[in-house]
């Protein structure tokens, strides 16, 4: 099992915020991306952050967007669409969306609409 599975989402979330804000995007836009992928609105996300939910529990509780499979590309040198482990794939989906947001991609493109 990968160490990231037992890492708390709350410990990584500030890095996502920093990454997007450094590139001129907002925490609200990050929230929109997370909600699109997981179904967690601001209050549900807040509960997971406060509880220190692990990535494993975070994604176990998520309602993954049916269009998540449209997320393609490379994160950390690995193609997200080729990942075998479903949990790792969901984590990398989120990483990919955060990357795209930080790179200035239009929100409708990030959200595959």
LUMTITOR-823778 format. One record per residue: z, y, x of N, C-alpha, C, O in turn; residue in three letters; residue number from 1. Coordinates in steps of 0.02 Angstrom, whole numbers, always signed. Layout:
<rs>
     nc3     nc2     nc1    cac3    cac2    cac1     cc3     cc2     cc1     oc3     oc2     oc1  residu  num
       Z       Y       X       Z       Y       X       Z       Y       X       Z       Y       X     ALA  NUM
...
</rs>
This chain:
<rs>
     nc3     nc2     nc1    cac3    cac2    cac1     cc3     cc2     cc1     oc3     oc2     oc1  residu  num
      +0     -59     +42      +0      +0      +0      +0     +62     +44     +35     +65     +95     UNK    1
     -39    +111     +24     -44    +173     +62     +19    +215     +53     +48    +216      -1     UNK    2
     +38    +250    +105     +97    +293    +102     +90    +348     +50    +139    +370     +20     UNK    3
     +29    +371     +38     +18    +425     -11     +41    +405     -81     +61    +448    -120     UNK    4
     +37    +341     -97     +56    +318    -164    +128    +334    -181    +145    +351    -238     UNK    5
    +172    +329    -130    +243    +341    -141    +265    +412    -121    +324    +429    -124     UNK    6
    +216    +453    -101    +230    +523     -85    +236    +561    -151    +199    +548    -198     UNK    7
    +282    +609    -153    +289    +647    -216    +231    +696    -223    +210    +729    -175     UNK    8
    +205    +700    -283    +151    +748    -298    +174    +818    -282    +135    +859    -257     UNK    9
    +238    +833    -296    +266    +900    -284    +264    +919    -210    +261    +979    -194     UNK   10
    +266    +870    -165    +265    +887     -93    +194    +906     -70    +187    +940     -19     UNK   11
    +143    +885    -106     +74    +899     -88     +47    +959    -126      +5    +996    -101     UNK   12
     +71    +968    -187     +46   +1022    -231     +45   +1091    -197      -5   +1126    -203     UNK   13
     +99   +1112    -161     +95   +1178    -129     +37   +1185     -79     +11   +1240     -69     UNK   14
     +18   +1129     -49     -39   +1130      -2    -105   +1142     -40    -149   +1178     -16     UNK   15
    -110   +1112    -100    -169   +1125    -142    -171   +1200    -161    -224   +1231    -157     UNK   16
    -113   +1227    -181    -110   +1298    -201    -130   +1342    -142    -172   +1387    -150     UNK   17
    -101   +1330     -84    -117   +1369     -24    -192   +1365      -8    -223   +1416      +6     UNK   18
    -219   +1305     -12    -289   +1294      +5    -335   +1336     -40    -381   +1369     -16     UNK   19
    -323   +1334    -106    -368   +1370    -151    -356   +1446    -148    -403   +1485    -152     UNK   20
    -292   +1466    -141    -277   +1538    -139    -304   +1571     -75    -325   +1629     -76     UNK   21
    -303   +1534     -19    -331   +1560     +43    -405   +1576     +35    -432   +1619     +70     UNK   22
    -438   +1540     -10    -509   +1549     -21    -524   +1593     -82    -581   +1595    -106     UNK   23
    -473   +1628    -106    -484   +1676    -160    -483   +1647    -231    -501   +1681    -278     UNK   24
    -463   +1584    -238    -457   +1555    -304    -383   +1560    -326    -340   +1580    -286     UNK   25
    -369   +1543    -388    -302   +1554    -414    -266   +1488    -430    -297   +1435    -437     UNK   26
    -200   +1494    -434    -159   +1437    -454    -178   +1415    -525    -176   +1356    -542     UNK   27
    -197   +1464    -567    -218   +1449    -636    -282   +1406    -635    -289   +1360    -675     UNK   28
    -328   +1423    -590    -390   +1383    -585    -374   +1312    -561    -403   +1264    -584     UNK   29
    -327   +1308    -514    -305   +1242    -490    -275   +1203    -549    -288   +1143    -557     UNK   30
    -235   +1236    -589    -205   +1205    -648    -258   +1179    -696    -252   +1125    -725     UNK   31
    -311   +1219    -704    -367   +1199    -748    -401   +1135    -723    -418   +1091    -761     UNK   32
    -410   +1132    -657    -441   +1074    -626    -396   +1012    -635    -421    +958    -652     UNK   33
    -332   +1020    -623    -284    +964    -630    -282    +941    -703    -280    +881    -717     UNK   34
    -282    +989    -749    -281    +971    -820    -345    +934    -840    -342    +885    -877     UNK   35
    -402    +957    -814    -465    +924    -830    -462    +850    -808    -482    +806    -845     UNK   36
    -437    +839    -747    -437    +772    -719    -384    +727    -751    -398    +669    -766     UNK   37
    -324    +754    -763    -267    +712    -782    -245    +718    -854    -211    +674    -881     UNK   38
    -265    +773    -887    -241    +787    -954    -174    +822    -955    -148    +838   -1009     UNK   39
    -145    +836    -896     -80    +870    -894     -89    +945    -901    -120    +978    -860     UNK   40
     -60    +973    -955     -60   +1046    -962      -6   +1074    -916     +27   +1037    -879     UNK   41
      +3   +1140    -918     +49   +1173    -873    +120   +1145    -878    +153   +1134    -827     UNK   42
    +144   +1133    -939    +213   +1109    -946    +220   +1037    -923    +270   +1019    -892     UNK   43
    +170    +995    -937    +173    +925    -913    +170    +923    -836    +206    +885    -805     UNK   44
    +127    +965    -808    +123    +969    -735    +190    +992    -707    +214    +964    -658     UNK   45
    +219   +1043    -738    +284   +1069    -716    +338   +1015    -716    +380   +1011    -671     UNK   46
    +337    +973    -768    +386    +918    -772    +377    +869    -714    +426    +846    -685     UNK   47
    +315    +853    -698    +302    +807    -642    +324    +839    -576    +351    +805    -532     UNK   48
    +312    +903    -568    +332    +938    -507    +408    +938    -500    +435    +924    -446     UNK   49
    +443    +954    -555    +516    +956    -554    +546    +887    -541    +595    +880    -504     UNK   50
    +516    +836    -570    +542    +767    -564    +528    +736    -496    +557    +685    -479     UNK   51
    +482    +767    -458    +464    +737    -394    +426    +672    -402    +432    +626    -361     UNK   52
    +386    +668    -454    +346    +608    -470    +303    +588    -411    +271    +630    -379     UNK   53
    +301    +523    -396    +256    +498    -344    +184    +502    -369    +172    +506    -429     UNK   54
    +136    +500    -323     +66    +499    -343     +52    +440    -388     +15    +445    -437     UNK   55
     +84    +383    -372     +74    +322    -412     +95    +334    -485     +57    +317    -531     UNK   56
    +154    +361    -495    +180    +374    -562    +141    +431    -596    +129    +430    -656     UNK   57
    +121    +481    -556     +83    +538    -582     +18    +514    -614      +3    +533    -671     UNK   58
     -19    +473    -578     -83    +449    -605     -73    +393    -657    -117    +383    -700     UNK   59
     -17    +357    -654      -3    +307    -706      +7    +341    -773      -8    +313    -826     UNK   60
     +34    +401    -771     +48    +440    -832     -12    +481    -856     -14    +505    -913     UNK   61
     -62    +488    -812    -120    +531    -827    -168    +498    -876    -173    +437    -879     UNK   62
    -203    +540    -913    -260    +517    -954    -323    +542    -917    -345    +598    -927     UNK   63
    -350    +499    -875    -405    +520    -832    -466    +541    -873    -486    +507    -920     UNK   64
    -495    +597    -854    -554    +622    -889    -609    +570    -886    -623    +541    -833     UNK   65
    -642    +558    -944    -696    +508    -944    -754    +526    -897    -791    +481    -876     UNK   66
    -761    +590    -880    -814    +611    -833    -792    +608    -760    -830    +629    -716     UNK   67
    -732    +584    -746    -708    +581    -677    -755    +541    -632    -762    +555    -573     UNK   68
    -788    +491    -662    -834    +450    -621    -895    +490    -596    -932    +466    -554     UNK   69
    -904    +550    -623    -959    +593    -599    -940    +628    -534    -983    +658    -502     UNK   70
    -877    +623    -514    -855    +653    -451    -880    +609    -394    -862    +550    -389     UNK   71
    -923    +639    -353    -953    +602    -297    -944    +643    -234    -932    +703    -236     UNK   72
    -950    +610    -178    -948    +646    -115    -897    +617     -67    -867    +565     -80     UNK   73
    -888    +652     -11    -847    +626     +43    -782    +667     +49    -783    +728     +49     UNK   74
    -727    +631     +52    -661    +662     +66    -630    +621    +121    -626    +560    +117     UNK   75
    -607    +655    +173    -576    +621    +231    -622    +566    +258    -599    +513    +278     UNK   76
    -687    +580    +259    -735    +533    +288    -752    +472    +245    -786    +426    +268     UNK   77
    -728    +472    +182    -740    +414    +138    -773    +438     +74    -753    +488     +45     UNK   78
    -824    +401     +52    -857    +417     -12    -811    +399     -68    -790    +341     -74     UNK   79
    -793    +447    -111    -745    +434    -165    -772    +383    -215    -733    +344    -243     UNK   80
    -837    +382    -225    -866    +335    -274    -865    +263    -248    -873    +216    -287     UNK   81
    -854    +253    -182    -853    +186    -153    -783    +157    -143    -776    +100    -121     UNK   82
    -732    +196    -159    -663    +172    -148    -648    +113    -195    -663    +116    -255     UNK   83
    -619     +61    -167    -603      +0    -205    -539      +9    -245    -535     -12    -303     UNK   84
    -488     +40    -214    -423     +46    -246    -425    +101    -299    -438    +159    -283     UNK   85
    -411     +84    -363    -417    +133    -417    -369    +193    -408    -388    +250    -424     UNK   86
    -309    +181    -383    -262    +236    -373    -286    +283    -317    -285    +344    -325     UNK   87
    -307    +254    -262    -332    +295    -206    -393    +335    -229    -401    +393    -210     UNK   88
    -435    +305    -270    -493    +339    -295    -473    +400    -337    -502    +454    -331     UNK   89
    -422    +393    -380    -399    +449    -421    -370    +505    -377    -383    +564    -390     UNK   90
    -332    +486    -326    -305    +536    -279    -361    +573    -244    -359    +634    -237     UNK   91
    -412    +537    -223    -469    +568    -189    -512    +609    -237    -541    +659    -217     UNK   92
    -515    +589    -300    -549    +631    -350    -515    +700    -351    -549    +751    -349     UNK   93
    -449    +700    -354    -413    +763    -355    -426    +803    -291    -438    +863    -294     UNK   94
    -423    +769    -234    -437    +803    -170    -506    +835    -171    -515    +892    -149     UNK   95
    -555    +798    -196    -624    +822    -198    -630    +884    -243    -663    +932    -225     UNK   96
    -597    +882    -301    -599    +940    -346    -566   +1001    -314    -592   +1057    -320     UNK   97
    -510    +991    -280    -476   +1046    -246    -522   +1074    -191    -527   +1135    -183     UNK   98
    -555   +1030    -154    -602   +1052    -101    -657   +1095    -131    -673   +1149    -106     UNK   99
    -686   +1071    -186    -742   +1107    -217    -719   +1175    -243    -755   +1225    -236     UNK  100
    -660   +1177    -272    -632   +1240    -297    -623   +1289    -238    -642   +1347    -242     UNK  101
    -594   +1264    -184    -581   +1305    -125    -646   +1329     -93    -649   +1383     -63     UNK  102
    -699   +1289     -99    -763   +1308     -69    -802   +1357    -112    -858   +1377     -95     UNK  103
    -773   +1377    -169    -804   +1428    -210    -854   +1402    -260    -892   +1441    -289     UNK  104
    -855   +1338    -272    -900   +1310    -322    -883   +1337    -391    -825   +1348    -406     UNK  105
    -933   +1349    -431    -922   +1374    -499    -880   +1324    -539    -889   +1264    -532     UNK  106
    -835   +1350    -580    -788   +1307    -617    -825   +1256    -660    -802   +1199    -665     UNK  107
    -880   +1274    -692    -915   +1225    -735    -943   +1168    -694    -949   +1111    -718     UNK  108
    -960   +1182    -631    -984   +1128    -586    -925   +1084    -563    -931   +1023    -563     UNK  109
    -870   +1116    -545    -810   +1078    -525    -789   +1031    -581    -771    +974    -569     UNK  110
    -791   +1057    -643    -767   +1018    -701    -822    +975    -732    -814    +948    -787     UNK  111
    -878    +968    -696    -932    +923    -717    -953    +934    -790    -965    +887    -827     UNK  112
    -958    +999    -809    -977   +1012    -879   -1050   +1030    -886   -1074   +1042    -942     UNK  113
</rs>
